[in-house]
């Protein structure tokens, strides 16, 4: 994509950044490598078990 501003042609160039993996994000925030990321455990993020909900 390019555009002309004030008589000068400008071009947008992709700088090719990648998304960090969850473990990399935790490391960047100072968590140790052995820290357990609960959201990555099997069954995480599925919400509460309907049998455990009370009316």
VMD Tcl script that draws the C-alpha trace (Angstrom):
set ca {
  {0.00 0.00 0.00}
  {1.34 3.41 -0.81}
  {0.05 6.90 -0.50}
  {1.11 10.36 -1.61}
  {1.45 13.12 0.98}
  {2.72 16.60 0.26}
  {4.00 15.43 -3.12}
  {6.04 12.60 -1.62}
  {5.18 8.93 -2.18}
  {5.09 6.91 1.03}
  {4.95 3.13 1.29}
  {3.90 1.02 4.28}
  {6.23 -1.92 4.82}
  {5.45 -4.93 7.02}
  {8.09 -5.19 9.74}
  {7.35 -8.92 10.28}
  {6.76 -9.05 14.02}
  {5.48 -12.31 15.42}
  {3.09 -12.98 18.27}
  {4.79 -14.24 21.43}
  {3.78 -17.63 22.80}
  {2.17 -17.69 26.28}
  {5.34 -19.05 27.90}
  {7.40 -16.22 26.34}
  {4.93 -13.64 27.63}
  {5.16 -15.05 31.16}
  {8.98 -15.06 31.00}
  {8.96 -11.42 29.86}
  {6.92 -10.57 32.96}
  {9.43 -12.29 35.25}
  {7.62 -15.57 35.96}
  {9.95 -18.57 36.43}
  {10.00 -21.32 33.78}
  {8.40 -23.74 36.27}
  {5.35 -21.50 36.80}
  {2.14 -23.36 35.92}
  {-0.08 -21.39 33.57}
  {-3.56 -22.52 34.68}
  {-5.20 -21.50 31.39}
  {-2.99 -24.01 29.55}
  {-4.03 -27.01 31.66}
  {-6.37 -29.58 30.08}
  {-10.00 -28.56 30.57}
  {-9.16 -24.97 31.47}
  {-11.35 -22.24 30.06}
  {-14.44 -24.40 29.73}
  {-16.24 -22.68 32.58}
  {-17.66 -24.26 35.71}
  {-19.07 -27.76 35.73}
  {-22.89 -27.35 35.50}
  {-23.27 -30.09 38.13}
  {-21.46 -27.87 40.61}
  {-23.64 -24.80 40.06}
  {-26.29 -24.11 42.69}
  {-29.60 -22.42 42.07}
}
mol new
graphics top color blue
foreach p $ca { graphics top sphere $p radius 0.5 }
foreach p [lrange $ca 0 end-1] q [lrange $ca 1 end] { graphics top cylinder $p $q radius 0.2 }
display resetview
